[in-house]
Amino acid sequence: MASRVKFKSELKRISIGFIAALVISSFVFNFPWLFLNAITLFKDARPESLTFGVFSTLYTFLILIFWGVPSHLLFLYLKVQSVWPYLLSGLLSGPILIVFFKPLGGGDPALLFLQSVILGIVGLLPASVFWYFTVRKRVFDH
């Protein structure tokens, strides 16, 4: 019975961390573009300026599902509570995605390296938010 309660509690933390990471990351990645377009009253609004925010949100969602949650479960099994492995995992998500899938196309190594660096940096924010709501809350609230 105790393990069932523990599982439900962990599932709740993972869900809250997932939603918080997605919402906060989406806000951070989209707000600057929306704000800048609103300031110029959409005179010089460029649809491609919003592409980064939309792509970052989609990337965050997919990486959280297929990379973040499995990494968290591994860290949970290994009893890792530090933020550093989560940040490293978020940072490595970009290069791993680019190496295996090349979702943004292009075979130019310099372009692929730039894409992997950008996606790695984008992965840091959701990783830190996810850690805060799943691990830090559990460790420091008890």
N, C-alpha and C positions, 0 to 999 in steps of 0.2 A: 504494500500500500504506500509506503514511504517513497519508493522509487517511482511510482505512478504520479504522485504529487510533485516530485522533483522534476520528472519529465514534463509535466504540464507547465510547471513554473519556468523551466528552461525554454519551452516552446513559446510561451508568452513573451519572454525576454527577447528571443530571436525575432518574433513578429514585430514587437515594438522597435527593436533596433533596425530591422529591415525597413519599416515604414518611415522611421525618423531619418535614416540615412538617405532614403529616396527623396523625401520631401525637402529636407534641408539642402541636399545637393542640387535638386532641381531649382530651388529658389536661388541659391548662390550662382548657379551657372546661367540661369535665364534672366534674373533681375537686372543685371547691368545692361543687357541688350534692350530690354523693354524700357528701362529708364532712359537710356540715351535716345531711343527712338521717340519716346514721349516728350523729351525736352525739345527736340527739333520739330515737334508737332508732325512727325512722320513725313516731313518734306523730303528729307534725305534718307528715309527709312530704306534699309536694304534687307531684303528677305534672307540673304545669305548670312547676315550678321546674327540672325536668330538660329541659324543652322547649328552652330557650335553648342548652344544651350540645349536644343532639342536632341541632338546626337549625344551629348553628355548625359542627359536624362535617360535615354534609351540604353546607353552603355552602362550607366550605373545600375539600372534595373537588371539587365542581363548578367552583369558581373556579380551583383549581389546574389542572384539565384544560383548561378553555376560555379562561382568561385568563392564568394564571401561566406556563404552559409556552410559549404563543405569545409572550408578552411577553419571556420569557427568550431565546427564539430571536431575536427582534428585537434585544434588547440585545446578544446574542452577535454578531450580524451587524454592529451598530454599534460593537462593541468597547467597550461600556460595562461598567465593573467596579465602579463605586461602588454603595453600598447605597441611596443616595437615590432613584434612578429606580425601584428595586424597591419601596421603601416607598411612593412616590407611586403606583405602579401598584396596589399592594395597597389603598391608601386610596381610589383612584378606582373600584375594582371595585364597591363598594357603591352609590354614586350611579348608576353606569352601569347596574347591574342593576335598580335601582328605576325609573330613567327609562324603560328600554326594555321591561321585562317586568312590573313591578309585582307581584311574586310574593306579597306579603303582603296584597294587596288594599287597599282603602281609597282614596278619592279626595281625602281631606283633605290639603292641601299641608303642613300642620304635621306630620301623621303620616308622610307620605312623606319629609319632610326628616329627621325623627328616625330613621326606618328606614335611610335612606341613610347617616347619620352612624354609627349603630351598626354597620352592615355594613361601612362603611369602616374603622372601628376594628378590627373583627374581622379584616379583611383584612391589617392590619399585621403581626400575629404570623406567619402562614404565609409572608408575603412575606419577612420578615427571616430566618426559619429556612431557607427555600428558598435565599435568597441565600448564607447562611452555608455551606450544604452543597454548593452548585454553583459559586459564583463565588469566595468567599473561600478555600476550600480549594484551588482551582486556582491562584489568584494567589499566595497566601502559602506554599504548600507547594513551589513550584518555585523 
